[in-house]
Amino acid sequence: MEQSVLIVDDEPMIRKAVASYMEKQGCKVFTADNGRDALAIFEREVITFVILDLMLPDMAGEDICTVIRKKSRVPIIMLTAKTQEEDVLCGLTIGADDYVTKPFSLKELYARMNVILRRASCDLKPLAEKYSWNDNDLKIDFEHYEVYKKGELLSLTPIEWKILSALIRHPKKNYTREELIELVFEPEFDGYDRVIDTHIKNLRKKVEDDPKKPVYVITVHGIGYKFGGEKQ
């Protein structure tokens, strides 16, 4: 699966240089020059890595890191011109995985990113292990890979689990069929994108009261699918 990298820096030359280098390495890149836009992108897109400058015009990088850490374990590297030990320790304490001091080598930044990715889980679970929706109508336990419908344990196939957990991890994300295929199948998969529809149909039979009127696995016409439940 390609990495989807969010680069947040208010210096245009740094932002463009890092973005260009990451794209050459096969990464999908999103950029922001302020905290507000960065958090909006993070909410809207599936981001697998964040490169975050500490000094931004509207928000401190530490504050952005704190907001992200309340929602996700996505790896974060902080870019900093600060060299004092207490500043670095503060960034690591609030959830950053590593820091790089400016000026820096693009090759070194990418190498550190790969080290963190190898260390991190390939499945970016939410910070909470258990969620429920609609007065416990549907419950999911990420720690034990279990899904319950009206108190009964469901028997999901591995692909159904991957689809459901992907949708839940990013409830505001509209997934295309191609994105879901990339998430749930092996890289060498060479089938039709409509195969996802069959798995969605089977998943709905298990998690929905009425599969023809779904409230959890929602069709986004012209795009694909999204999750429709609200956490309790």
Stockholm file with secondary structure:
# STOCKHOLM 1.0

chainA/1-232         MEQSVLIVDDEPMIRKAVASYMEKQGCKVFTADNGRDALAIFEREVITFVILDLMLPDMAGEDICTVIRKKSRVPIIMLTAKTQEEDVLCGLTIGADDYVTKPFSLKELYARMNVILRRASCDLKPLAEKYSWNDNDLKIDFEHYEVYKKGELLSLTPIEWKILSALIRHPKKNYTREELIELVFEPEFDGYDRVIDTHIKNLRKKVEDDPKKPVYVITVHGIGYKFGGEKQ
#=GR chainA/1-232 SS CCCEEEEECSCHHHHHHHHHHHHHTTCEEEEESSHHHHHHHHHHSCCSEEEEESBCSSSBHHHHHHHHHTTCCCCEEEEESCCCHHHHHHHHHTTCSEEEESSCCHHHHHHHHHHHHHHSCSSCCCSSSEEEETTTTEEEETTTTEEEETTEECCCCHHHHHHHHHHHHSTTCCEEHHHHHHHHSCTTCCSCTTHHHHHHHHHHHHHCSSTTSCSSEEEETTTEEEECCCBC
#=GC SS_cons         CCCEEEEECSCHHHHHHHHHHHHHTTCEEEEESSHHHHHHHHHHSCCSEEEEESBCSSSBHHHHHHHHHTTCCCCEEEEESCCCHHHHHHHHHTTCSEEEESSCCHHHHHHHHHHHHHHSCSSCCCSSSEEEETTTTEEEETTTTEEEETTEECCCCHHHHHHHHHHHHSTTCCEEHHHHHHHHSCTTCCSCTTHHHHHHHHHHHHHCSSTTSCSSEEEETTTEEEECCCBC
//
